[in-house]
Amino acid sequence: MDCLLAIDLGSTSLKAIVYDPDGNCLASGSRPTPLDHPNPDKPEWAVWQPESIWNDTAAAIRDAAGQLDDPRRIRGLAVTGMGMDGLPVDAEGRWLYPMISWHDTRTLPQLDWWKEHVGVDRTFALGGNPVWPINSALRIRWMADNEPAVLERAEKWLLIEDFVNFMLCGRKATDYSMASCTMLFDQRRRAWSDELIEASGIPRRLLPDVFPSGTPLGTVHARAAAETGLAEGTPVILGGHDHLCGALPAGACRPGVILDVTGTWESVIATVAEPALDDRLRQMGMTVQAHVARGLYAVWGGNPAGGMLEWFREQFGRRTPANAGPEETDAWAPLLAEAAASPPGARRATFLPHMSGAGCPVVDEHAMGALVGLTNRATEGDILRAIIEGPDFQFRDIVTNMEAGLATRFDRILAVGGAVRNELWMQNKADVLGRPIELPAVDEATPLGAAILAGIGVGIYRDEQEAFERVGRVGRVFQPDPERAAFYERRFDVYGRLYPALREVHRRLR
């Protein structure tokens, strides 16, 4: 039986999953994504070491391929993952500097430079990008300012997916959805923007060739085959940005549907037929991006979400062996039981989820998180429930602003990602929004979307629609509870007052 391999490069784990053409998982492998803090004098610096990313990805592929009777059954593979993180490589493909992670704040001076010399209006009008510290162009600018000798030696700047593709097949290229993350891509032309490149001072030679997702890149070469256990000659197909890949098996690639992808980050995505480069969307922190689905675009807003629950668990949820079982789910179970026992509104505890700044629909890189409304009745469960409710209020805020900016009302809301396994979170999301939340029966939408692109690239599927008809599954629907929805309607007004009330306080704390 033919099968397809997806490689998913996430902030938490590096996964390799083998699917049959009907979307059933046949084999898998995984390794933690190793975040490194290389400079003790600069603890805020955070990087992905290229050798670790490749070695651990190769190990995950070996685990998955080793579960098949013959790796030659894999007709093709595609890589998906996080968006902006990349690295310089020389003409021989040797990496010259670690990948600066999205956790890293070193590019704030370059952010200020970009705002002054290029401009946020011009950047969005051409490329659809808000100007964030994590954008790839600012990493390249940082390199030019701080490591000019490294940048001089570089032939190309490869995003993390492009780096793994290069390690597999030796081709230096990217796709439209990943190029959209750089702040150097022209959305109307679907090509590198000469205007933004010239304004940025970034050498054009650093940018690789760009193609649609689903384009064949090359084949697995002998060295990669030896390191991964794949068959030499396995086709490598261009994948794309992780949250957009997740739209393919969910059936969210049409106007009128919102896809909510929640893991470490939450992305709220609408599909549109044309690049909606309206300045109102820029002011809300929305991104306009070429879709992995050919000929379409995505408008999305996102913020960290699950990462804040992970922070709570790491800091407060492992005090005793009772809530530190051998599996992550064992560690979560007692905490979530306490949160579920807390009433809606968490006994007045209210959480502002700006622990990594605010990206959408509030745009403020200096924003901070806050937990307010605490009394001496507050329990650990109340605090965790508040940390769940805060991102859900933020989700509602994004949906409301997106509908206003696009002048539309979304008729379906689909949810995928790691958070869908958390029933408390999903039910609360439906209650806060006051609308049904549909969960397609897809365990891992992002890698399955990458597998679909691999299948299109090798001809197993004619297009995205045919692929969805084969792999799509109807799943659970969370209906809002009318009484809780009415309560959250009132509490949403309170949430909306938190950021303006605390903005100046947080600035004085910096």
C-alpha positions as CSV (number, residue, x, y, z in Angstrom):
1,M,0.0,0.0,0.0
2,D,1.2,3.5,-0.9
3,C,1.8,5.9,2.0
4,L,2.9,9.5,2.7
5,L,5.3,10.9,5.2
6,A,4.7,14.2,7.1
7,I,7.4,15.9,9.1
8,D,6.1,18.5,11.5
9,L,8.7,20.9,13.1
10,G,6.9,22.3,16.1
11,S,8.1,24.4,19.1
12,T,7.4,21.5,21.4
13,S,8.2,18.4,19.4
14,L,9.6,17.3,16.1
15,K,7.3,14.6,14.6
16,A,7.4,12.2,11.7
17,I,4.0,10.6,10.8
18,V,3.3,8.1,8.1
19,Y,-0.3,8.1,6.6
20,D,-2.1,6.0,4.1
21,P,-4.0,7.9,1.4
22,D,-7.2,7.8,3.4
23,G,-5.6,9.7,6.3
24,N,-5.0,6.8,8.7
25,C,-1.8,6.9,10.7
26,L,0.4,3.9,10.0
27,A,3.6,4.9,12.0
28,S,5.1,7.7,13.9
29,G,8.2,9.0,15.7
30,S,8.8,12.1,17.8
31,R,11.5,13.9,19.6
32,P,11.4,17.0,21.9
33,T,12.4,20.3,20.2
34,P,15.5,21.3,22.0
35,L,15.5,25.0,22.8
36,D,18.9,26.4,23.7
37,H,20.0,29.4,25.7
38,P,23.6,29.7,24.5
39,N,24.8,32.9,26.2
40,P,24.7,33.1,30.0
41,D,25.2,36.8,29.9
42,K,22.1,37.1,27.7
43,P,19.5,34.7,29.2
44,E,16.8,36.1,26.9
45,W,18.6,34.8,23.8
46,A,17.0,31.5,22.7
47,V,18.0,29.5,19.6
48,W,17.4,26.2,17.8
49,Q,20.8,24.5,17.2
50,P,20.8,23.3,13.5
51,E,22.6,20.0,14.3
52,S,20.0,19.2,17.0
53,I,17.1,20.1,14.8
54,W,18.4,17.9,12.0
55,N,19.6,15.0,14.2
56,D,16.4,14.8,16.2
57,T,14.2,15.1,13.1
58,A,16.2,12.4,11.4
59,A,15.8,10.2,14.5
60,A,12.0,10.8,14.5
61,I,11.9,9.8,10.8
62,R,13.9,6.7,11.5
63,D,11.5,5.7,14.2
64,A,8.5,6.1,11.9
65,A,10.1,4.5,8.8
66,G,11.4,1.6,10.9
67,Q,7.8,0.6,11.7
68,L,7.0,0.0,8.0
69,D,7.9,-3.3,6.4
70,D,9.5,-1.4,3.5
71,P,10.3,2.3,3.5
72,R,9.9,2.3,-0.2
73,R,6.2,2.3,0.4
74,I,6.5,6.0,1.1
75,R,5.5,7.7,-2.2
76,G,6.5,11.2,-1.0
77,L,7.1,13.4,2.0
78,A,6.5,17.1,2.9
79,V,7.7,19.2,5.8
80,T,5.6,21.7,7.8
81,G,6.2,23.7,11.0
82,M,6.7,27.0,12.6
83,G,7.0,30.1,10.5
84,M,9.7,32.7,11.0
85,D,12.8,31.0,12.4
86,G,15.7,30.4,10.0
87,L,19.4,30.5,9.6
88,P,22.2,31.4,7.1
89,V,23.9,28.7,5.1
90,D,27.0,29.0,2.8
91,A,27.3,27.8,-0.8
92,E,28.0,24.3,0.4
93,G,25.0,24.3,2.7
94,R,26.9,24.5,5.9
95,W,25.0,26.4,8.6
96,L,26.8,29.5,9.9
97,Y,24.7,30.5,12.9
98,P,21.9,29.0,15.1
99,M,18.3,29.7,14.3
100,I,17.1,32.6,16.4
101,S,13.8,31.3,18.0
102,W,10.6,33.2,18.2
103,H,11.2,33.1,22.0
104,D,14.2,35.5,21.5
105,T,13.8,39.3,21.9
106,R,17.1,40.4,20.6
107,T,15.7,42.0,17.5
108,L,13.8,44.9,19.3
109,P,16.3,47.5,18.0
110,Q,15.9,46.2,14.5
111,L,12.1,46.5,15.0
112,D,12.5,50.2,15.8
113,W,14.8,50.6,12.7
114,W,12.2,48.9,10.4
115,K,9.4,51.1,11.7
116,E,11.4,54.2,11.0
117,H,13.0,53.3,7.7
118,V,10.5,50.9,6.0
119,G,7.3,51.7,7.8
120,V,4.5,49.5,9.1
121,D,1.9,50.8,6.6
122,R,4.2,50.0,3.6
123,T,5.1,46.6,5.0
124,F,1.5,45.5,5.3
125,A,0.3,47.1,2.1
126,L,2.8,44.9,0.1
127,G,3.4,41.8,2.2
128,G,0.4,41.6,4.6
129,N,2.7,41.4,7.6
130,P,2.4,43.1,10.9
131,V,5.9,44.2,12.0
132,W,6.8,41.8,14.8
133,P,10.3,41.2,16.4
134,I,10.1,37.6,15.3
135,N,9.8,38.4,11.6
136,S,12.6,36.8,9.5
137,A,13.7,40.1,8.0
138,L,14.5,41.5,11.4
139,R,16.7,38.4,12.2
140,I,18.6,39.1,9.0
141,R,18.9,42.7,9.9
142,W,20.2,41.7,13.3
143,M,22.8,39.5,11.7
144,A,23.9,42.4,9.4
145,D,24.2,44.7,12.5
146,N,25.9,42.2,14.8
147,E,27.5,39.4,12.8
148,P,28.3,41.0,9.4
149,A,31.1,38.5,8.7
150,V,28.6,35.6,9.0
151,L,26.1,37.2,6.7
152,E,28.9,38.0,4.2
153,R,29.7,34.3,4.0
154,A,26.0,33.3,3.6
155,E,24.6,32.2,0.3
156,K,21.0,31.7,1.5
157,W,18.8,32.3,4.5
158,L,16.7,29.2,5.0
159,L,13.6,29.0,7.2
160,I,13.5,25.9,9.4
161,E,11.3,23.8,7.0
162,D,13.5,24.8,4.1
163,F,16.6,23.8,6.1
164,V,15.2,20.3,6.7
165,N,14.2,20.0,3.0
166,F,17.7,21.0,2.1
167,M,19.1,18.3,4.4
168,L,16.9,15.7,2.8
169,C,17.3,16.5,-0.9
170,G,19.9,19.3,-1.3
171,R,17.5,21.9,-2.8
172,K,17.4,25.4,-1.4
173,A,13.8,26.7,-1.9
174,T,10.7,27.8,0.0
175,D,7.0,28.0,-0.6
176,Y,4.6,30.9,-0.8
177,S,3.2,30.4,2.7
178,M,6.7,30.4,4.3
179,A,7.9,33.3,2.2
180,S,5.0,35.2,3.5
181,C,6.5,35.0,7.0
182,T,9.7,36.8,6.1
183,M,8.2,40.4,5.7
184,L,9.9,40.5,2.2
185,F,7.1,38.8,0.0
186,D,4.7,40.6,-2.3
187,Q,1.3,39.0,-1.8
188,R,-0.3,40.4,-5.0
189,R,2.6,39.2,-7.2
190,R,3.4,36.0,-5.2
191,A,7.1,36.8,-5.5
192,W,9.8,38.5,-3.5
193,S,9.2,42.2,-3.2
194,D,11.9,44.3,-4.8
195,E,10.6,47.3,-3.0
196,L,10.8,45.8,0.5
197,I,14.2,44.2,-0.2
198,E,15.6,47.5,-1.3
199,A,14.1,49.4,1.6
200,S,15.4,46.8,4.1
201,G,19.0,46.7,2.8
202,I,18.8,42.9,2.8
203,P,20.9,41.2,0.0
204,R,18.5,39.7,-2.6
205,R,21.0,36.7,-3.0
206,L,20.0,35.5,0.5
207,L,16.4,34.7,-0.6
208,P,15.8,31.2,-2.1
209,D,13.6,30.4,-5.1
210,V,9.9,30.3,-4.1
211,F,7.1,28.0,-5.4
212,P,3.6,26.9,-4.5
213,S,3.1,24.4,-1.8
214,G,2.8,20.9,-3.3
215,T,5.6,21.5,-5.8
216,P,8.2,18.6,-6.1
217,L,11.6,19.8,-4.9
218,G,13.8,16.7,-5.4
219,T,14.5,13.3,-3.9
220,V,16.1,12.0,-0.7
221,H,19.8,11.7,-1.4
222,A,22.1,8.9,-0.2
223,R,23.4,10.6,2.9
224,A,19.9,11.6,4.1
225,A,18.6,8.1,3.4
226,A,21.4,6.6,5.6
227,E,20.5,9.1,8.4
228,T,16.8,8.8,8.3
229,G,16.1,5.2,7.2
230,L,14.1,6.5,4.1
231,A,14.6,5.0,0.7
232,E,17.0,6.9,-1.5
233,G,15.0,8.6,-4.2
234,T,11.9,9.3,-2.1
235,P,10.3,12.4,-3.5
236,V,10.5,15.6,-1.4
237,I,7.5,17.9,-1.9
238,L,7.1,21.5,-0.6
239,G,4.9,21.7,2.4
240,G,4.1,24.9,4.1
241,H,3.3,26.9,7.3
242,D,1.9,24.6,10.0
243,H,-1.4,26.3,10.8
244,L,-2.3,26.6,7.1
245,C,-1.5,22.9,6.5
246,G,-4.0,22.2,9.3
247,A,-6.8,23.7,7.2
248,L,-6.6,21.0,4.5
249,P,-7.8,17.9,6.4
250,A,-10.2,20.1,8.4
251,G,-12.1,21.3,5.3
252,A,-11.5,24.9,6.2
253,C,-10.2,26.1,2.8
254,R,-13.3,28.1,1.8
255,P,-14.7,31.6,2.6
256,G,-17.1,31.7,5.5
257,V,-15.2,29.2,7.7
258,I,-12.9,30.0,10.6
259,L,-10.2,27.5,11.6
260,D,-8.9,27.8,15.2
261,V,-5.6,26.1,15.6
262,T,-4.5,25.9,19.2
263,G,-1.3,24.5,20.6
264,T,1.6,26.4,22.1
265,W,0.2,29.3,19.9
266,E,-3.4,29.9,18.8
267,S,-4.0,31.0,15.2
268,V,-7.5,32.0,14.1
269,I,-7.6,31.7,10.3
270,A,-10.1,32.8,7.6
271,T,-9.6,31.8,3.9
272,V,-10.1,34.5,1.3
273,A,-9.9,34.5,-2.5
274,E,-7.8,37.7,-2.7
275,P,-5.2,39.3,-0.5
276,A,-7.2,41.5,1.9
277,L,-4.5,44.1,2.4
278,D,-6.8,46.6,4.2
279,D,-5.2,48.8,6.8
280,R,-7.9,48.1,9.3
281,L,-6.7,44.5,9.4
282,R,-3.1,45.8,10.0
283,Q,-4.3,47.9,13.0
284,M,-5.8,44.7,14.5
285,G,-2.5,42.8,14.1
286,M,-3.9,40.5,11.4
287,T,-1.6,38.8,8.9
288,V,-2.4,38.3,5.3
289,Q,-0.6,35.2,3.9
290,A,-0.5,33.1,0.8
291,H,-2.3,29.9,1.6
292,V,-0.9,26.4,1.1
293,A,-4.1,25.7,-0.9
294,R,-3.3,26.9,-4.3
295,G,-4.8,30.3,-5.5
296,L,-6.1,31.2,-2.0
297,Y,-5.0,33.5,0.8
298,A,-5.4,33.4,4.6
299,V,-6.1,36.2,7.0
300,W,-5.2,35.3,10.5
301,G,-4.5,36.6,13.9
302,G,-2.6,34.7,16.6
303,N,-1.1,34.8,20.1
304,P,0.5,32.3,22.5
305,A,-2.2,30.2,24.2
306,G,-1.3,26.7,25.3
307,G,2.1,27.9,26.3
308,M,0.5,29.7,29.3
309,L,-1.1,26.6,30.5
310,E,2.2,24.8,30.2
311,W,3.8,27.6,32.2
312,F,1.3,27.1,35.0
313,R,1.8,23.4,35.0
314,E,5.6,23.7,35.1
315,Q,5.6,26.3,37.9
316,F,2.7,25.2,40.1
317,G,1.5,21.7,38.9
318,R,4.4,19.4,39.9
319,R,4.7,20.0,43.7
320,T,4.0,16.4,44.6
321,P,4.4,13.0,42.9
322,A,0.6,12.8,42.9
323,N,0.4,15.2,40.0
324,A,3.6,14.3,38.2
325,G,2.9,11.0,36.6
326,P,5.0,9.3,33.9
327,E,2.8,10.7,31.1
328,E,1.9,14.3,30.5
329,T,-1.8,13.5,30.6
330,D,-1.3,12.1,34.1
331,A,0.3,15.3,35.2
332,W,-2.6,17.3,33.7
333,A,-5.5,15.2,35.0
334,P,-5.7,16.4,38.6
335,L,-5.1,20.0,37.6
336,L,-7.9,20.0,35.0
337,A,-10.2,18.3,37.5
338,E,-9.6,21.3,39.9
339,A,-10.2,23.8,37.1
340,A,-13.4,22.0,36.1
341,A,-14.6,22.3,39.7
342,S,-14.2,26.0,39.6
343,P,-17.3,27.9,38.5
344,P,-17.5,30.0,35.3
345,G,-15.7,33.2,36.1
346,A,-13.3,31.4,38.4
347,R,-14.6,33.2,41.5
348,R,-13.7,36.6,40.0
349,A,-10.1,35.6,39.0
350,T,-9.6,37.1,35.5
351,F,-6.5,36.6,33.4
352,L,-5.0,38.9,30.7
353,P,-3.1,36.6,28.4
354,H,-0.3,38.9,27.3
355,M,2.6,37.1,28.9
356,S,4.5,37.3,25.6
357,G,3.2,40.7,24.6
358,A,0.0,41.2,22.6
359,G,-0.3,40.5,18.9
360,C,-4.0,40.4,17.9
361,P,-6.4,42.2,18.1
362,V,-4.4,44.3,20.6
363,V,-1.0,45.1,19.1
364,D,1.6,45.9,21.8
365,E,4.9,44.1,22.1
366,H,5.4,45.7,25.5
367,A,2.1,44.3,27.0
368,M,2.3,42.0,29.9
369,G,0.0,39.4,31.4
370,A,-2.0,39.9,34.6
371,L,-4.1,37.9,37.0
372,V,-6.7,40.2,38.7
373,G,-9.7,39.8,40.9
374,L,-8.0,37.5,43.4
375,T,-9.5,37.0,46.8
376,N,-8.6,34.8,49.7
377,R,-11.2,32.3,48.4
378,A,-9.2,31.7,45.2
379,T,-8.0,28.2,44.7
380,E,-5.4,26.6,42.4
381,G,-8.3,25.4,40.2
382,D,-9.7,29.0,40.0
383,I,-6.4,30.3,38.8
384,L,-6.1,27.6,36.1
385,R,-9.6,28.1,35.0
386,A,-8.9,31.8,34.7
387,I,-5.8,31.0,32.5
388,I,-8.1,29.0,30.3
389,E,-10.8,31.6,30.1
390,G,-8.3,34.5,29.3
391,P,-7.2,33.0,25.9
392,D,-10.8,32.2,25.1
393,F,-11.9,35.8,25.6
394,Q,-8.9,36.8,23.4
395,F,-10.2,34.2,20.8
396,R,-13.6,35.9,20.8
397,D,-12.0,39.3,20.5
398,I,-10.1,38.1,17.4
399,V,-13.2,36.5,15.8
400,T,-15.3,39.7,16.4
401,N,-12.6,41.9,14.9
402,M,-11.9,39.7,12.0
403,E,-15.6,39.6,11.0
404,A,-15.7,43.4,11.2
405,G,-12.5,43.8,9.2
406,L,-13.6,41.4,6.5
407,A,-17.3,42.6,6.6
408,T,-18.5,39.0,6.9
409,R,-20.2,36.7,9.4
410,F,-18.5,33.3,9.6
411,D,-21.0,30.4,9.4
412,R,-18.7,27.6,10.7
413,I,-16.0,27.5,13.3
414,L,-13.7,24.5,13.2
415,A,-11.0,23.7,15.8
416,V,-7.9,21.6,15.6
417,G,-4.6,21.3,17.4
418,G,-3.4,19.8,20.7
419,A,-5.9,21.8,22.7
420,V,-8.9,20.0,21.3
421,R,-8.1,17.1,23.6
422,N,-8.9,19.4,26.5
423,E,-12.7,19.1,26.8
424,L,-12.9,21.8,29.5
425,W,-11.1,24.3,27.2
426,M,-13.2,23.4,24.1
427,Q,-16.5,23.7,26.0
428,N,-15.4,27.0,27.6
429,K,-14.4,28.3,24.1
430,A,-17.9,27.6,22.8
431,D,-19.5,29.2,25.9
432,V,-17.3,32.3,25.7
433,L,-18.0,32.7,21.9
434,G,-21.6,31.8,22.2
435,R,-21.4,29.7,19.0
436,P,-20.8,26.0,18.2
437,I,-17.2,24.8,17.9
438,E,-16.8,21.8,15.5
439,L,-13.9,19.4,16.0
440,P,-13.1,17.4,12.8
441,A,-12.1,13.9,13.7
442,V,-8.5,14.4,12.9
443,D,-5.8,13.6,15.6
444,E,-3.1,15.7,14.1
445,A,-4.4,18.1,11.4
446,T,-1.1,19.9,10.7
447,P,1.0,16.8,9.7
448,L,-2.0,15.3,7.9
449,G,-2.2,18.6,5.9
450,A,1.5,18.2,5.0
451,A,0.9,14.6,3.9
452,I,-1.9,15.9,1.7
453,L,0.5,18.3,0.0
454,A,2.9,15.4,-0.5
455,G,0.1,13.4,-2.0
456,I,-0.8,16.2,-4.4
457,G,2.8,16.6,-5.4
458,V,3.2,12.9,-6.3
459,G,-0.3,12.6,-7.9
460,I,-2.2,10.5,-5.3
461,Y,-4.7,13.4,-5.0
462,R,-5.8,15.6,-7.9
463,D,-6.2,18.6,-5.6
464,E,-7.1,19.8,-2.1
465,Q,-10.8,19.0,-2.4
466,E,-10.3,15.4,-3.6
467,A,-7.8,14.9,-0.7
468,F,-10.4,16.3,1.8
469,E,-13.0,14.0,0.5
470,R,-10.8,11.0,1.3
471,V,-9.4,12.0,4.6
472,G,-12.1,14.3,6.1
473,R,-14.0,13.0,9.1
474,V,-17.0,14.4,11.0
475,G,-16.2,14.8,14.6
476,R,-17.6,16.2,17.8
477,V,-19.5,19.6,18.2
478,F,-19.3,21.6,21.4
479,Q,-22.6,23.6,21.7
480,P,-22.6,26.7,23.9
481,D,-24.6,26.4,27.2
482,P,-27.1,29.3,27.1
483,E,-26.7,30.2,30.8
484,R,-22.9,30.2,30.7
485,A,-22.9,32.0,27.3
486,A,-25.0,34.8,28.9
487,F,-22.6,35.0,31.8
488,Y,-19.5,35.2,29.6
489,E,-21.3,37.9,27.4
490,R,-21.3,40.1,30.5
491,R,-17.8,39.1,31.6
492,F,-16.3,39.8,28.1
493,D,-16.9,43.5,28.8
494,V,-14.8,43.2,31.9
495,Y,-12.0,41.4,30.0
496,G,-12.1,44.2,27.4
497,R,-11.3,46.8,30.1
498,L,-8.2,45.0,31.4
499,Y,-5.6,45.9,28.8
500,P,-6.5,49.7,28.7
501,A,-6.5,49.8,32.5
502,L,-3.1,48.1,32.9
503,R,-1.3,49.5,29.9
504,E,0.4,52.3,31.6
505,V,1.1,50.2,34.7
506,H,2.9,47.6,32.6
507,R,4.9,50.3,30.8
508,R,6.2,51.6,34.1
509,L,7.3,48.1,35.1
510,R,9.7,47.8,32.1
